[in-house]
Amino acid sequence: MGAAVAYELKAGFVPIRKKGKLPSKTVNLTYQKEYESDVIEIHEDAVEPGQNVLIVDDLLATGGTIKANAELVEKLGGKIIGLGFLIELRYLHGRESVGDKYEVFSIINYETSKE
C-alpha cells in the first residue's frame, strides 16, 4: 500500500521489513510486541538526515509496530510528518500508545470489536 501512496504523491518509497527481507546493507531495531519481540530493518541509506517522512501502513492496532517504524526512521535522522493508516482499531488504543508526538490519520475506524 505504501508504494501506491508514494506514487500518487509523487514521492519516494522506502520499505521497512522484517529482518532478512531487504537486499542491501540495513539498520535494524528490535522491539517488543504483545507477547514476543521482533526485528525490523530499513536500508541504511534510505533516509537522509532532516528528510520529511510520512509512514503509511495498512493497520493501526496496538501501536507497537508503528512506533518501532518511526523510531527506525528517526534513527537515520528522518523527520516524521505523520502516520497514515487504512484501518484503525480504536478499541486497541494504538493512537494513545503512539502519543502526541505524531499526527495520526486513518480512513476506516472501528470503535469496538465484534466479540
N, C-alpha and C positions, 0 to 999 in steps of 0.2 A: 504494500500500500504506500509506503514512503516514497518509492521511486515514482509512482504515478503522481503523487502530490508535488514532488520536486519538478517533474516535467511540466505540470500545469503552472507552477510558479516561476518556471524558467530559472531554477536554482540547482545547485549541485546536490548530489545524493551520496550519503555516507552510510554504509551498513554497520550496524553493531550486532555481533552474532555471538553465539555460544563458542567456547574455546575450541580451536582446531578447525573452524569453518572458513576462515579468511586466508587468502593465498600469500599475502606479503607479511612483512615484519609488523608485529602488533604490540599494543599496550593492553594489559588486561586488568580486571578488577574482580575480586572475589566478594560476593555479597550474600547476605543471609535471606533466604526465602522463608516461608512459613514453617516448614519442617526440615529444611536442609539448606546447604549452601550451594552456590552455583558460580560459574566464572563466565564473564562476557569479555569480548575483545573488540577493539577498533584498530584500524591501520594507524601506525604511529604518525604518519604524515597526512592524515585525513582532515585535520582541523588546524588552522593557523591561530596563533595567539591573538585574541581580540575579535576573532571572526564570529559573526552572529549565527546562531544555530536554532532552528525550530525542530524539536524532536516530535516525530509522528509515530504513533503505534495504533494497533487495532483496538486494544482494550486497556482500560484503567480499572484494575480490581483493587488490590490492597495497597498498591503504590510502590512496593519494594523494587520491582524490576525497573520502573521508570526512574526512580531515584538513583539507582545504580547507573543507568544510562547517562543521566545528567552529570553525575559525579565523574564518569569516564570522560565525557566531553570537556568538562571543566579541568580535568587533569591535564588535558592537552592545551588548555588556555582558551577554549571556546566560551562564548557568552550566550547563555540560554535565553532566547527571547520569548519562548513559550513552549507549552506541551500540548499537543493536539491528539485527540482520540476519536475513533469512530464510535465506540461504545464505552460508556462509563457505568459501572455497577456501584451506584451511590451508597447502597446499603453496606458495602465493604469499607467505606470511608478512606479510599485511596487518596482523594483530594486533600483530606485533612492530614494524611500521612506525609504528603509532599510538602505541605505547609504553604506559607505565604511567599516563599522565595520565588516561585514561578507562576506565571499566568497559565491557567489550565482551560482548555477548550474541549468540549465533547459534543458530538452531534446527536447521539442517541443516549438517553439516560434512563436507567432502570432504578427506581426508588426502592423497590422491595424485591425479594427473591420469590420464586414460585414454589415454595415448600409446602 
